[in-house]
Amino acid sequence: MKKIIGILLIISGAIIGYEGYKRNDALQGQLESSVTKLASKLDGKTRLPEYTWFYVGGGVLLIAGIVAFSSSGKSSSSSKKPASK
């Protein structure tokens, strides 16, 4: 079950990251970057374009999926006590 969840998290993280890339590459993303830089210069507040959050969210989901996928393969045989003679 953990492998299925891990695979779903990896796929959804890749999709969200790709959506962020498409938004960054589009005219809307370039305009948003320019407006964000201008607004930051005017009032001094730190701002991030919206597509940056797509990258962050996609990366978090990818890492969570990799951890879930890799942790599901461990067996509990190492915790068993050896039979005493």
N, C-alpha and C positions, 0 to 999 in steps of 0.2 A: 504494500500500500504506500509506503514511504517513497518507493521508486517512482510510482505514478505521480505522486504529489511533487516530487523533485523535478520530474520531466515537465509537468505542467508549469511549474514556477520558472524553469529555464526558458521554456517557449514563450511564456507571457513576458518575461523580462527582455527577451530578444525583440519581441514585437514592440514593446513600449520604447525601448532604446532606438529602434528603427524609426518609430513615429517621431521621436525627438530629432533624429537626423533629418528626416524629411521636412519637419517644421523649420529646422535651422537652415536648410538648404533653400527653402522656398522664399519668395519675395516677402511674405509676411514675417518670416523669421529675421531676415536682414533688416527690415524696417523696424521690427521690435528691438533688435540689438542697437540700432542707431538711436532710437527714442530713449532706450534705457540708459545709454551712455550720456546722452544730453541731459536727462533728468538727474542723473547722478552728479554731473558737473554743476548743475544749477543749485541743488540744495545740499549736496555732500553726502546724501544717504547712499548706502550700498544697496544696489538692486541687481537681481539676476533675471535674465530673460526666461520666459516660461518654458522654453524647450530645454533649459538646463535641468529643470525638475524632472523632465522625461528621462534624461540621461541618468540622473541620480536614482530615480525609481526603478528604472530598468536594471541598473547595476545591482541594486539591493536585491531585487527579485532573482537575478542571475546567481548571486552569491548564495542566497538562501536555497535556491534549487540545487546548486552544486553540493552544499552541505547536506541537505536532505537526501540527495541521491547517493552520496558517498557514505553516509552514516548508516544507510539501510543494509549495506552488504556485510556488516560485521556480525559474526555469529557469537552466541553466548557460550560457546564451548570452553572458552578460556576461564570462565568463572566456575566451571564444574570442578569438584574435588576429585582427585584421583582415587580409585578404589584401593582400599587398604587390604593387605594380605594377612 
